[in-house]
Amino acid sequence: MDGFKKSLDTALGVILCNIVIAVLVHLIIVMEFVPSMIIMVAVVGIILVLDRFGVVNAMFDAFIHHKAVAIISGVILLIASPISLGSQNYAAHITTTAIIYMIACLGLNFQMGSTDMTNFAPAAFMGVGAYSVALCTVKLGWSPWVGILIGILLSVLFGLVMGLPTLKTKGYYLSLVTMAMQLAFTQVINIMPALGGSNGIPGVGRFTLFGLELYKRYTVAGIRFAPQIPYMFMCLAFLVGLTYVAMRVYYSKSGLSLNTIAQDDIAANCMGINVSRQKLFAFVIGGIFCSIAGSLFAGLDSYVGPETYSFSKSLMLICMLILGGMDNSIGIIAGAFLLTIISEKLRDVADFQQLVYGLILVIMLIVRPNGIIPKRVRNYCGITKRSVVRPAEPQKNPAE
């Protein structure tokens, strides 16, 4: 096993890992329900076994040691993955949906994973972004890009409104406050005619970039691609950028402060950390991520409605976070991907969808309560390319 770990810590090993991951993801997406589920169960089982022997940690270290190779090969595979879907509309749709949920889960992690504040209202933040785009495009005739910006500003305000009442609460009480906010948001958009009421707002404007439509079939080299492919590239760009932001925050002073508050907010306050400001920061930045995800979701479906951003959607996002592993960007992305694919594939057996869905979560919580890829110790020396500073050994007295 030690020889296998050493072979991973090479440029070739990193490239092969990226290729294997890309192939497995492609097979899970394009295959039918039964083989897709078999592959997912096998992959999760292999990850759990390899983690027992420290192979998963060795892979993370290898990607850090060969960061340039990992990034270049990863970008190439990211570009090739949507292209490999070709004209498969359904596969392209669920992949784009998974990417959007990954962004939302990265935002939710700032509260639940980093700060240990259970937030039952991530769908409400998504709804803020989605309705901003819908109102800007349908009611005002503006660009959806303007809607994204307005959604970000409104999510900051909504994060402050939600965060301020929770500053003096924790545990179950904090959860109840966020739950009440989510239910209130759903009721408001249900009864307001300006927001479409229970019928929602159809015909949301599609995104364009420099005059290029991002939701349209294009034929390249004789291949007629699915209309979601250009939109998927845009969502991937958002995911890569926001993942970078999330990881930068994780390794920053704010990330350490959030983890300290999660352990003991009183001790954090004694250490000079402004607990109230950091909690508000977690709500605001998490709300921004979820708002962007909601805006992208509105552009994908071209429709917004109360049922799309209800309490059940918040529960689904929380389950994705728990399944993948909190406070670990890679684990969060994996959990969002797996649960999105499971939810979509289970549409073929809709009568048993909730049963299978709940069974998977119960098994995972029993077998792996910390998630498929749990949080890791920060490797500042690997990230900054600095060597570990070791204390100097005491010199012996020559006279002794």
Secondary structure, 3 states (H helix, E strand, C coil): CHHHHHHHCCHHHHHHHHHHHHHHHHHHHHCCHHHHHHHHHHHHHHHHHHHHCCHHHHHHHHHHHCHHHHHHHHHHHHHHHHHHHCCCHHHHHHHHHHHHHHHHHHHHHHHHHHCCCCCCCHHHHHHHHHHHHHHHHHHCCCCHHHHHHHHHHHHHHHHHHHHHHHCCCCCHHHHHHHHHHHHHHHHHHHHCHHHCHHHCEECCCCCEECCEECCCCCEECCEECCCHHHHHHHHHHHHHHHHHHHHHHHCCHHHHHHHHHHHCHHHHHHCCCCHHHHHHHHHHHHHHHHHHHHHHHHHHHCEECHHHHCHHHHHHHHHHHHHHCCCCHHHHHHHHHHHHHHHHHHHHHHHHHHHHHHHHHHHHHHHCCCCCCCCCCCCHHHHHCCCCCCCCCCCCCCCC
